[in-house]
Amino acid sequence: MTVASPASLYSDLDVEWTLDAPLASHTWYGVGGRADVLIRPRSLEALTTLVRRCHRDDIPLRVLGSGANLLVDDDGVDGVVIKLDEPFFQAVEWNVDGRVERLRAFGGASMEKLVQHCARRGVRGLEQMSGIPASVGGAIRMNAGGKFGAIGDAVDAVAILGMDGEIRIFPREAINFGYRTTSLPAGIVVWASFRVTEDDPIACRERVLEIFKYKKSTQPMGAASAGCMFRNPTMPDGTVESAGRLIDLAGVKGTRVGAALVSPRHGNFLAFEPVFTNESGETITAPSRTDDMRQLVEMVQDAVRAKFGVELETEVVFWRRGERP
Ligand SMILES: Cc1cc2nc3c(=O)[nH]c(=O)nc-3n(C[C@H](O)[C@H](O)[C@H](O)COP(=O)(O)OP(=O)(O)OC[C@H]3O[C@@H](n4cnc5c(N)ncnc54)[C@H](O)[C@@H]3O)c2cc1C
C-alpha cells in the first residue's frame, strides 16, 4: 500500500519542498522514479517537527544522502524523502569545545569536501575516506570505509534524531562499528564529531592522494554504480571472503540484463552501461532501469549460491514504493 503525504505535514515549516520530485539525478546510479515529495529542511526545528509529524501520521520517511549507495525503484517512492543539503545541515565546525583535535560535521556535509578540507588544514584522521562518495550522515549509517579503515575509526560522538523527534547523542564508546554496519538506532544522523590530530599539511595531502590513487586503480570509479553491490560474506568455515572473488569464480563477470552489467573489471561492481556492443558487433542502446539491475542482482546471487552455497547480501540500499523504509 502506498501512502500519500499531505501538505499539512510540511507547508508551515521552514523547508523547501518539491512535489513529484525526480530522484534519479540525486543518485550515483542515475536511475529510478520520483518521490511523492522531496523536502529540504532549513533548520533543526523544521526537521524535528517534520519527523514528529510523519511518525504521528505513520507516513514513511526516508533520508537521502549523496545517493552513492542507493537504488530507487523505477516507480519511485511514497511518503516523504528528506535531503539535508541546506546550509545548516552542511556545516562543519572546527575546534569544537575549543579543542583543536575535535571537529563536528552535520549530516548533509560532503565527505569528499571534508577530507579535502582536512588535508589542506593539516588535519589527520579522516584520510581513510578518500575517494568514497558520501554525505557524513550516509557514511556514518553505512560505516563506510575500505582497506585503509572506516569512518567509525575516527568518530567521537554521533547525534541521532529518532523517529519520535528526540535527539540522542551517542559517544564513541556506546557505538559498535562493524563491517558496513553500526549499532546506532534507526533515525537521522544530525551530526557526527570526529577525533583528529594536527599534522604537516603536505604529508596529509600526500596520504589522501595515495589512498585515492589506490582506490582508483582497483575500482571502476567512473561507472554509474554504487561501489560494491554485495557485502563480503562469511563462509561456512567462518572466514570472510571477498564477494568480488566469489562472483569472479562463479563465472558471472560481464553478465548483463539490458543496460545493467556485472563489471568485467571488478565482479562486485554492478553498473549501468547503456551503450554497448553486442556479440554480433552491433552497437546497442538500452535504457538504464532499476528493474534490470534487480534481476542482475538475483542472477549473481543464484550463481554464487549454486557454486558456493553462500548467500550474498546487498550492501546497496533499495528503495521501493509501498515498502516500509
Ligand atoms: C564510485 C563509488 C565508490 C564507492 N566506494 C565505496 C567504498 O570504498 N567503501 C564504502 O564503504 N562505500 C563505497 N561506496 C558506497 C557509498 O559511497 C557509501 O555507502 C556511502 O556511505 C553512501 O553515503 P551517501 O550519503 O551517498 O548515502 P545514500 O546512498 O544517500 O544513502 C545510503 C543509506 O544511508 C541513509 N542515510 C543517508 N543520509 C543519512 C542521514 N543523514 N541519517 C541517516 N541515514 C542516512 C539512507 O537513508 C540510506 O539508507 C561507493 C560508491 C560509489 C558510487
The ligand as an SDF file (V2000), in Angstrom:
LIG
                    3D

 53 58  0  0  0  0  0  0  0  0999 V2000
   32.0810    5.0230   -7.1250 C   0  0  0  0  0  0  0  0  0  0  0  0
   31.6910    4.5810   -5.7430 C   0  0  0  0  0  0  0  0  0  0  0  0
   32.6500    4.0480   -4.8870 C   0  0  0  0  0  0  0  0  0  0  0  0
   32.3060    3.6410   -3.5990 C   0  0  0  0  0  0  0  0  0  0  0  0
   33.2790    3.1220   -2.7890 N   0  0  0  0  0  0  0  0  0  0  0  0
   32.9670    2.7850   -1.5150 C   0  0  0  0  0  0  0  0  0  0  0  0
   33.9720    2.3030   -0.6080 C   0  0  0  0  0  0  0  0  0  0  0  0
   35.1550    2.1780   -0.9570 O   0  0  0  0  0  0  0  0  0  0  0  0
   33.5920    1.9820    0.6480 N   0  0  0  0  0  0  0  0  0  0  0  0
   32.3030    2.1090    1.0770 C   0  0  0  0  0  0  0  0  0  0  0  0
   32.0130    1.8250    2.2450 O   0  0  0  0  0  0  0  0  0  0  0  0
   31.3360    2.5610    0.2500 N   0  0  0  0  0  0  0  0  0  0  0  0
   31.6380    2.8980   -1.0230 C   0  0  0  0  0  0  0  0  0  0  0  0
   30.6560    3.3340   -1.8690 N   0  0  0  0  0  0  0  0  0  0  0  0
   29.2660    3.4170   -1.3800 C   0  0  0  0  0  0  0  0  0  0  0  0
   28.9520    4.7850   -0.7370 C   0  0  0  0  0  0  0  0  0  0  0  0
   29.9770    5.6900   -1.0090 O   0  0  0  0  0  0  0  0  0  0  0  0
   28.7870    4.6430    0.7820 C   0  0  0  0  0  0  0  0  0  0  0  0
   27.8560    3.6530    1.1390 O   0  0  0  0  0  0  0  0  0  0  0  0
   28.3390    5.9650    1.4240 C   0  0  0  0  0  0  0  0  0  0  0  0
   28.3700    5.8220    2.8170 O   0  0  0  0  0  0  0  0  0  0  0  0
   26.9390    6.3880    0.9760 C   0  0  0  0  0  0  0  0  0  0  0  0
   26.6710    7.6560    1.5370 O   0  0  0  0  0  0  0  0  0  0  0  0
   25.5170    8.5540    0.9230 P   0  0  0  0  0  0  0  0  0  0  0  0
   25.4950    9.8460    1.6590 O   0  0  0  0  0  0  0  0  0  0  0  0
   25.6550    8.6460   -0.5390 O   0  0  0  0  0  0  0  0  0  0  0  0
   24.2370    7.7190    1.3210 O   0  0  0  0  0  0  0  0  0  0  0  0
   22.9680    7.3770    0.4090 P   0  0  0  0  0  0  0  0  0  0  0  0
   23.3810    6.4930   -0.7010 O   0  0  0  0  0  0  0  0  0  0  0  0
   22.2590    8.6220    0.0500 O   0  0  0  0  0  0  0  0  0  0  0  0
   22.1110    6.5400    1.4540 O   0  0  0  0  0  0  0  0  0  0  0  0
   22.5630    5.2900    1.9230 C   0  0  0  0  0  0  0  0  0  0  0  0
   21.7980    4.9440    3.1960 C   0  0  0  0  0  0  0  0  0  0  0  0
   22.1570    5.8760    4.2070 O   0  0  0  0  0  0  0  0  0  0  0  0
   20.9740    6.5140    4.7050 C   0  0  0  0  0  0  0  0  0  0  0  0
   21.2980    7.9000    5.0460 N   0  0  0  0  0  0  0  0  0  0  0  0
   21.7880    8.8760    4.2520 C   0  0  0  0  0  0  0  0  0  0  0  0
   21.9510   10.0100    4.9560 N   0  0  0  0  0  0  0  0  0  0  0  0
   21.5300    9.7450    6.2170 C   0  0  0  0  0  0  0  0  0  0  0  0
   21.4290   10.5120    7.4210 C   0  0  0  0  0  0  0  0  0  0  0  0
   21.7780   11.8060    7.4980 N   0  0  0  0  0  0  0  0  0  0  0  0
   20.9590    9.8900    8.5280 N   0  0  0  0  0  0  0  0  0  0  0  0
   20.5820    8.5820    8.4990 C   0  0  0  0  0  0  0  0  0  0  0  0
   20.6390    7.8100    7.3970 N   0  0  0  0  0  0  0  0  0  0  0  0
   21.1210    8.3940    6.2720 C   0  0  0  0  0  0  0  0  0  0  0  0
   19.9650    6.4320    3.5680 C   0  0  0  0  0  0  0  0  0  0  0  0
   18.6440    6.5520    4.0480 O   0  0  0  0  0  0  0  0  0  0  0  0
   20.2820    5.0500    3.0280 C   0  0  0  0  0  0  0  0  0  0  0  0
   19.6730    4.0580    3.8270 O   0  0  0  0  0  0  0  0  0  0  0  0
   30.9740    3.7570   -3.1580 C   0  0  0  0  0  0  0  0  0  0  0  0
   30.0040    4.3120   -4.0190 C   0  0  0  0  0  0  0  0  0  0  0  0
   30.3500    4.7230   -5.2950 C   0  0  0  0  0  0  0  0  0  0  0  0
   29.3070    5.3180   -6.1800 C   0  0  0  0  0  0  0  0  0  0  0  0
  1  2  1  0
  2  3  1  0
  2 52  2  0
  3  4  2  0
  4  5  1  0
  4 50  1  0
  5  6  2  0
  6  7  1  0
  6 13  1  0
  7  8  2  0
  7  9  1  0
  9 10  1  0
 10 11  2  0
 10 12  1  0
 12 13  2  0
 13 14  1  0
 14 15  1  0
 14 50  1  0
 15 16  1  0
 16 17  1  0
 16 18  1  0
 18 19  1  0
 18 20  1  0
 20 21  1  0
 20 22  1  0
 22 23  1  0
 23 24  1  0
 24 25  2  0
 24 26  1  0
 24 27  1  0
 27 28  1  0
 28 29  2  0
 28 30  1  0
 28 31  1  0
 31 32  1  0
 32 33  1  0
 33 34  1  0
 33 48  1  0
 34 35  1  0
 35 36  1  0
 35 46  1  0
 36 37  1  0
 36 45  1  0
 37 38  2  0
 38 39  1  0
 39 40  1  0
 39 45  2  0
 40 41  1  0
 40 42  2  0
 42 43  1  0
 43 44  2  0
 44 45  1  0
 46 47  1  0
 46 48  1  0
 48 49  1  0
 50 51  2  0
 51 52  1  0
 52 53  1  0
M  END
$$$$
